[in-house]
Amino acid sequence: MYMDVNGQHMKVPMKPGMLEQFRSDAAWKQMEKQTLIQDAGAGMVDAEPAHKFHWISSGEHPSTGDVWVSAASGHVIQVETSKGGSKKGAVRVRYSDFDSAKIRIDAPK
Protein backbone atom coordinates (compact mmCIF):
# COMPACT_ATOMS: atom_id res chain seq x y z
CA MET A 1 0.00 0.00 0.00
CA TYR A 2 1.18 3.54 -0.66
CA MET A 3 0.37 6.56 1.48
CA ASP A 4 0.81 10.27 0.91
CA VAL A 5 1.24 12.09 4.22
CA ASN A 6 1.81 15.83 3.98
CA GLY A 7 3.37 15.46 0.54
CA GLN A 8 5.68 12.62 1.56
CA HIS A 9 5.06 9.34 -0.30
CA MET A 10 5.78 6.14 1.53
CA LYS A 11 5.35 2.46 0.90
CA VAL A 12 3.60 0.58 3.71
CA PRO A 13 3.96 -3.21 3.63
CA MET A 14 0.75 -5.25 3.86
CA LYS A 15 0.26 -8.98 3.87
CA PRO A 16 -1.51 -10.29 0.75
CA GLY A 17 -5.26 -10.57 1.29
CA MET A 18 -5.31 -8.24 4.31
CA LEU A 19 -7.90 -5.85 2.84
CA GLU A 20 -10.12 -8.63 1.48
CA GLN A 21 -11.22 -9.51 5.02
CA PHE A 22 -13.10 -6.20 5.18
CA ARG A 23 -14.97 -6.95 1.96
CA SER A 24 -16.23 -10.31 3.18
CA ASP A 25 -19.89 -10.64 4.18
CA ALA A 26 -18.88 -13.21 6.82
CA ALA A 27 -16.34 -10.77 8.32
CA TRP A 28 -18.96 -7.98 8.49
CA LYS A 29 -21.51 -10.31 10.13
CA GLN A 30 -18.94 -11.42 12.71
CA MET A 31 -18.02 -7.78 13.39
CA GLU A 32 -21.70 -6.94 13.91
CA LYS A 33 -22.00 -9.74 16.51
CA GLN A 34 -18.99 -8.41 18.42
CA THR A 35 -19.83 -4.68 18.32
CA LEU A 36 -22.20 -2.64 20.46
CA ILE A 37 -23.13 0.77 18.99
CA GLN A 38 -24.68 3.46 21.17
CA ASP A 39 -26.27 6.75 20.16
CA ALA A 40 -24.21 9.50 21.83
CA GLY A 41 -26.40 12.41 20.72
CA ALA A 42 -25.81 15.67 18.91
CA GLY A 43 -22.38 17.22 18.76
CA MET A 44 -20.02 19.32 16.67
CA VAL A 45 -16.87 18.66 14.66
CA ASP A 46 -15.15 21.99 14.30
CA ALA A 47 -18.13 24.22 13.42
CA GLU A 48 -20.15 21.47 11.70
CA PRO A 49 -23.21 20.01 13.45
CA ALA A 50 -22.95 16.24 13.67
CA HIS A 51 -24.45 13.21 15.35
CA LYS A 52 -22.10 11.12 17.49
CA PHE A 53 -22.12 7.33 17.91
CA HIS A 54 -19.94 5.31 20.29
CA TRP A 55 -18.88 1.71 19.67
CA ILE A 56 -17.39 -1.02 21.81
CA SER A 57 -16.00 -4.01 19.95
CA SER A 58 -14.95 -7.27 21.59
CA GLY A 59 -13.32 -10.23 19.93
CA GLU A 60 -9.77 -10.86 18.77
CA HIS A 61 -8.93 -7.14 18.40
CA PRO A 62 -11.11 -5.23 20.88
CA SER A 63 -11.50 -1.49 20.44
CA THR A 64 -13.69 1.42 21.37
CA GLY A 65 -14.32 4.60 19.50
CA ASP A 66 -16.59 7.36 18.35
CA VAL A 67 -17.86 8.33 14.94
CA TRP A 68 -19.47 11.64 13.95
CA VAL A 69 -21.94 11.83 11.06
CA SER A 70 -22.58 15.22 9.46
CA ALA A 71 -26.11 16.50 10.11
CA ALA A 72 -26.07 18.23 6.70
CA SER A 73 -24.59 15.61 4.36
CA GLY A 74 -24.92 12.29 6.21
CA HIS A 75 -21.22 11.59 5.58
CA VAL A 76 -18.94 10.28 8.29
CA ILE A 77 -16.76 13.31 9.05
CA GLN A 78 -14.65 12.11 11.98
CA VAL A 79 -13.63 8.83 13.59
CA GLU A 80 -11.70 8.40 16.83
CA THR A 81 -10.53 4.97 17.90
CA SER A 82 -8.66 3.66 20.90
CA LYS A 83 -7.18 0.30 21.82
CA GLY A 84 -6.56 -1.14 25.22
CA GLY A 85 -4.52 -4.10 26.35
CA SER A 86 -0.84 -4.45 25.53
CA LYS A 87 -1.10 -2.33 22.35
CA LYS A 88 -2.44 0.99 23.55
CA GLY A 89 -3.02 3.90 21.22
CA ALA A 90 -5.52 6.24 19.68
CA VAL A 91 -6.25 7.59 16.21
CA ARG A 92 -8.38 10.54 15.05
CA VAL A 93 -9.26 10.83 11.36
CA ARG A 94 -11.11 13.88 9.99
CA TYR A 95 -12.82 13.49 6.60
CA SER A 96 -13.64 16.44 4.33
CA ASP A 97 -13.78 17.64 0.73
CA PHE A 98 -16.16 14.89 -0.38
CA ASP A 99 -16.52 14.74 -4.18
CA SER A 100 -13.92 17.49 -4.61
CA ALA A 101 -12.32 17.75 -8.05
CA LYS A 102 -9.11 18.72 -6.22
CA ILE A 103 -8.68 15.20 -4.90
CA ARG A 104 -6.44 13.15 -7.16
CA ILE A 105 -4.70 9.86 -6.61
CA ASP A 106 -1.64 9.49 -8.79
CA ALA A 107 0.06 6.18 -9.37
CA PRO A 108 3.15 5.80 -7.16
CA LYS A 109 6.50 6.42 -8.82
N, C-alpha and C positions, 0 to 999 in steps of 0.2 A: 504494500500500500504506500502511496505517496501523500505527503501532507505539505501544505504551504502555510507556514506560521509567520506572520509579519514579514512576508516577502522572502523568507528563507525556506527553500525546498529541502525536504528530507525524505529518505526512504525508511519506512517502518516495516520491519519483518513481520509477517503473519504466517501462521501455519496454513497449509492448503485446506480448504473447506471450512475455515473458521467462520466466515460470514454466512455460509449456507445454513447454519443452525438457526439463524434469525429469520430465515425465509420458510422454515418448515412449519406446517400446520401443527404437527405433534409438539414441537418446541413451544409454540405460542400457547397451546392448550395446557401444557405442563406449567408454563409461566403463570397462566391465569389461576391455576389451582394453588400456586405457592405465593400469590400476591394479594394483599388486602389494600384496597384503594379507598381513601376517605375524602369526603368533600371538606375542604378547609376554608371555604368562603371567598368572598370578594377580596381583592388586593390590588396592588399596583406593581408594575415593573417599570422603573424609571417613572415617566409621567403617563404611562399607558394603563388604563383600567384592565384588569385581568381577573380570572377566576383561578384559584389555587386548589390543587389536589395533592394529597400526601399519600405515599405508598410505603408499605413494609413488605419486603419479599424475603421468604425463607428459602430453604433448599440448599443446594451445593454452594452457591455464591450469594449469601444473604446481603441485602442492602436496604437502605431507606432513602427516601428523597421526596422532593417536591417538584411539581410541574405547574407552570402558569400558562393558561390559555387566554389569548387576547379576547376581550369582550367584543371588540369591533370586527375582527377578521375570523376568529375561531381557530387561528393557527397557534401552535405551541410556540411561545416566545421565550421561555426560559425553563431550564431544567437544572436542579441542584441534586447531586447524589452524595451519599456518604457510605462508607464501609466500616464495619467494626471488625473485631477479631484481631488476628495477627497482622493483617494488611489494612491499616487504617489510612484514610484519606478522604478527600472531598473534591468534587468537581462542580463548577458552575458554567453552563453554556447558555449564551444569549443568542437568540435567532432573530434576524431582521432582514430587510431588503428582499422579501419574498417576490418572486417573479421579476426581479430587476434585470434589465438588459445589461447592467454593468457587471453582472456575475458571469465570469467565464472560467472554464476549466480547461487549461491547456494540457496537452500530453507532456509527461515528464521528459526532460532532455537527458 
